[in-house]
Amino acid sequence: MGLIRLIATAALVWFVFRWLDRFFGGPRKGPRKHTTDHDSKSGAQQRSSSPKEDGLGDYVDFEEINEP
């Protein structure tokens, strides 16, 4: 009985937090539509000419140096 009660309480808390996030979270960034295979483009055609603005910097690959 205790396990069922725990699972029910966890599910209820999860749904309440989800509802509160929708209510107070504001609009979501980006569209939430699903694309089908015939709508999607190949990788070469999908690239845009402008760089993406996601707020992250460039990836830097560091090389380890063994010092004697």
C-alpha positions as CSV (number, residue, x, y, z in Angstrom):
1,M,0.0,0.0,0.0
2,G,2.9,2.4,0.8
3,L,4.5,2.0,-2.7
4,I,1.2,2.7,-4.5
5,R,0.7,5.8,-2.3
6,L,4.3,7.0,-3.0
7,I,3.9,6.5,-6.8
8,A,0.5,8.3,-6.8
9,T,1.9,11.2,-4.7
10,A,5.0,11.5,-7.0
11,A,2.7,11.6,-10.1
12,L,0.4,14.2,-8.6
13,V,3.4,16.4,-7.6
14,W,4.8,16.0,-11.1
15,F,1.5,17.0,-12.8
16,V,1.2,20.0,-10.5
17,F,4.7,21.3,-11.2
18,R,4.1,20.8,-14.9
19,W,0.9,22.8,-14.8
20,L,2.6,25.6,-12.7
21,D,5.5,25.7,-15.2
22,R,3.0,26.1,-18.1
23,F,1.1,28.7,-16.2
24,F,4.0,30.8,-14.9
25,G,6.7,29.8,-17.4
26,G,5.6,32.0,-20.3
27,P,5.8,31.2,-24.0
28,R,8.2,28.5,-25.1
29,K,11.1,29.3,-27.4
30,G,10.8,27.8,-30.9
31,P,8.0,26.0,-32.6
32,R,6.7,22.7,-31.3
33,K,5.5,21.3,-34.7
34,H,6.4,17.9,-36.0
35,T,7.9,17.6,-39.4
36,T,7.5,14.6,-41.7
37,D,10.1,13.1,-44.0
38,H,8.8,14.8,-47.1
39,D,9.0,18.2,-45.5
40,S,12.6,17.9,-44.2
41,K,15.5,18.8,-46.4
42,S,18.9,17.1,-46.8
43,G,21.8,18.1,-44.5
44,A,23.5,20.2,-47.3
45,Q,20.4,22.1,-48.1
46,Q,19.4,22.6,-44.5
47,R,22.4,24.7,-43.5
48,S,21.7,28.4,-43.2
49,S,24.1,31.1,-44.4
50,S,24.0,33.0,-41.1
51,P,25.6,31.6,-38.0
52,K,23.3,30.4,-35.3
53,E,22.8,32.6,-32.3
54,D,22.5,30.3,-29.3
55,G,24.7,32.3,-26.9
56,L,27.5,29.7,-26.9
57,G,31.1,30.2,-27.9
58,D,33.2,28.2,-30.4
59,Y,34.5,24.8,-29.6
60,V,38.2,24.7,-28.9
61,D,40.0,21.4,-29.1
62,F,42.9,21.5,-26.6
63,E,45.9,19.3,-27.1
64,E,47.7,17.9,-24.0
65,I,51.4,18.6,-23.8
66,N,53.7,16.2,-21.9
67,E,56.3,18.3,-20.0
68,P,59.5,16.5,-18.9
